[in-house]
Amino acid sequence: MPHTFSSSAAVELAVVERGGFIESRHSGSAIVLSPDGTIRETFGDTTAPILPRSCLKPIQALVFRAAGVELTGASLALSAASHSGTDRHVSVVRGILGDAGVDESALRCPAAWPGDPATREELSRRGAGPERIRMNCSGKHAAMLAACVAQGWDTSTYLDFDHPLQVQIRELIERLTGERVQATVVDGCGAPAFAVSLAGLAKAMHRIGTSSDRSPFALHRSAAELVAAVREQPWTIDGPGRPDTVAIETLGVFAKTGAEGVIVMIAPDGTTAAVKILDGSARASEAVAIRLLERAGAVTPENSAAAMRALPLQVHGADAVVGHIRPAI
């Protein structure tokens, strides 16, 4: 069994304050890389394997491009998204499937209600139910199917660990992180989820976030195009009013959240922060990542404060704000 992250290797990263009283504490690990990729700061154990979950979607998106799928703009960004299932998101996902000549029934992600409250309410009013295409990972799954079509691979088994697509995803994860995948399990959407260290995740995402569209290497050009697509259309990667979209809109960063309290955030200058909250709560991870970029000088205190105000970090007592979720670093 690989060494796994434990509470003894964690540090306090955030607290929940109510009326001046610390009600809850969030511990975990974090790492910050400087624009040149060197380690600037670490908290806790950043070498033990974690499951980055959806933080690995940008790497998967590069595999889809390399497989011959013509993803650009919003469709490229949606292939790396954990979207909120709005009609706008679904329209792009349907476009990916349509271009590949694949029916929605081929999606193997679970049916889900959209994460966007207004869309969910409208669907409920119309008597509609959960759909696979509304699931937050449907963009990734649609692009996986498109990659299989482009390469002539079987589409019915695209989630199997030994499927050629999943093998290529694993190989690129290992190439960009500089590590061997230490475990492969099943993610919430049914796709393989790969375990690497937080330091390895930060290294991989730094490489993606600092890639040039003028690179002689197609992989790096695709990475630069992906980052630009997300920054230019922040609604794609998450959704209106949702944390990653808010951070991108207010700070110009590239942000990608994963389940169970994982996030990676890359500032325009290449400074990269990766965070894992040990208890799996995502409510503090965005704020911690922003604070780390502020500590590194990659975002200004004023812009950091503006982003914090735009995030759902308030603690309420009846109709009043009586406290906040705030970084402890």
Residue, then its C-alpha position, 0 to 999 in steps of 0.5 A: m500500500p502506498h503511503t497516504f496523507s494523514s492528520s499528523a502531516a496536516v497543518e491548519l489552513a482555514v477556520v470558520e469564525r462565528g461572532g469571534f468564536i472559532e467554530s471549526r478548523h480545516s487542516g490539510s496540505a498546500i504547496v506554492l510554486s514560483p513562476d519558474g517552477t521552484i518550490r516557494e512554500t509548503f504546508g504539511d506533507t505534499t509528497a504523500p499521494i492524494l486523489p486530485r479528482s477533477c483537478l486532473k481534467p486539464i491533463q485529460a483534455l490534452v489527451f483528447r486533443a492529442a487523440g485528434v479531437e478538434l476542441t477549441g474555445a468553449s468546447l476545449a474548456l468544457s472538456a476540462a470542466s466541472h460545470s453547473g449544468t446550465d443550458r449553455h453548458v449542455s449546448v456545448v457538450r451536445g456540440i462535442l457529441g454531435d461533431a463526433g457523431v455520438d448519441e447522448s445515450a453513450l455517456r456513462c457518467p451518472a444522471a444528475w440534476p444541474g448544480d445551477p439552482a435556477t436551471r434546476e428549478e426550471l427543469s423541475r418546473r417542467g417536470a424534467g428529471p436528472e440527466r447524464i448530460r447535466m452531470n458536472c463531468s459530462g463535458k469530459h465524458a463527451a470528449m472521451l467518447a469523441a477521442c475514442v471515435a477519432q482513434g477507432w477505439d471502443t466507445s462502450t468500454y471507455l471507462d475501463f482502466d485498461h482502455p487505450l484512452q485511460v492508459q494514455i491519460r495515465e501516461l500523460i499524468e505520469r509524464l507531467t507530474g514526474e511521478r508514477v501513479q500510486a493508485t487507480v480507483v473509480d471516480g464519482c463520475g465512473a471514470p478512473a481516478f489517479a493518485v499522485s502527490l500534491a507536489g506532483l499535481a502542482k508541478a503538472m499544472h504549473r507546466i500547463g499554466t506556463s505553456s506557450d502557444r508558440s511552443p514547437f511542441a503540440l502538447h504545450r500549444s494545446a495547454a496554452e490554448l486550454v488555459a486561454a479558453v478558460r480565462e477568456q470564458p470563465w463560465t465554462i469551467d464551473g458556472p455563474g457565481r460559482p467559486d472557480t468562475v468567480a476566482i477567474e473573473t476577479l483575479g485572472v487566474f486559472a482555477k480548477t477544483g477537485a472533489e474532497g477539498v482539492i484545488v489548483m490555482i495558477a496566477p497570470d505570472g505562473t505562480t501556482a498554488a495547490v491545496k488539499i483540505l484533509d476533511g474533504s470540505a471544499r468550502a475553504s479551499e478556494a480562499v486558501a489558494i487565493r491567500l497563498l497566491e497573495r502571500a507569494g505576491a502573485v495577486t494584490p491584497e486588494n484583488s485578493a480581498a475583492a475575490m474573497r468578498a465575491l465567494p460564499l465565505q459568509v457565516h450567517g445568523a438569521d439574516a445577518v452575517v455573523g462570521h466568515i470562513r477565512p484562511a489561517i495562513 
